[in-house]
Amino acid sequence: MLKVSNLEVSYGDYQVIWGVSLAVDTGEVVSLLGPNGSGKSTIFNTISGLLQPKAGTIEFEGERIDRRPSYQIVRRGLSHVLERRRVFPYLSVHQNLWLGGYHADARSQRRQTLQEVYQLFPRLRERESQLAHSLSGGEQQMLALGRGLMSRPRLLMVDEPFLGLSPAVVREMMQVFRRINSGGVSILFIEQNVQVALSMSNRGYILESGRLVLAGESQDLLKSEEVKRVFLGG
């Protein structure tokens, strides 16, 4: 579904991503892991068109999307939920969600999709008229995910979905991810908690200082001494 090949990204003259390749197959849940500053969000931002690659290719369902504008990428079926939620703080829950289904292909199904999101997140229905900034952190994360789903993606990319959430909310959100995936949406996500990430993904990629250092099945990575080295040092 998604194929990233030999990706390189720079901020001006400063290169931050070096020859990274990764893939997500239809129906998979894949995690992208690495210490802070390793370049994970930069890769996501480049896939979704917020940044332009220095080199390499990005294909979605067999079509090149690198160097395409973000609105075209979203319309093709790839949705990106940014780190730290980025909801519109002074718009209501309903308005935030409604804007998520803005592109032409999603617009005709917005009412149906909205009800599907409310079924997934009943608390959003309860707070439909509430301003986004007044929601709790967990509720804002639900809103950000719901807004991403409003574009009816086939691949959902989520940057740090559990950041700042309590353990109880994390467990609740993990169940939500399983329901989203079982509904036919592939997922690529970034997460700092290695145990959580690998327990809910089929495969994982480990990034260190802008370079891919390890990739494999999640159960194998959980036992890897190299994963321990990257995250714990030594």
Secondary structure, DSSP 8 states (H G I E B T S, - for coil): -EEEEEEEEEETTEEEEEEEEEEE-TT-EEEEE--TTSSHHHHHHHHTTSS--SEEEEEETTEE-TTS-HHHHHHTTEEEE-TT----TTSBHHHHHHHHT-SHHHHTTHHHHHHHHHHH-HHHHHTTTSBGGGS-HHHHHHHHHHHHHTT--SEEEEESTTTT--HHHHHHHHHHHHHHHHTT-EEEEE-S-HHHHHHS-SEEEEEETTEEEEEEEHHHHHT-HHHHHHHH--
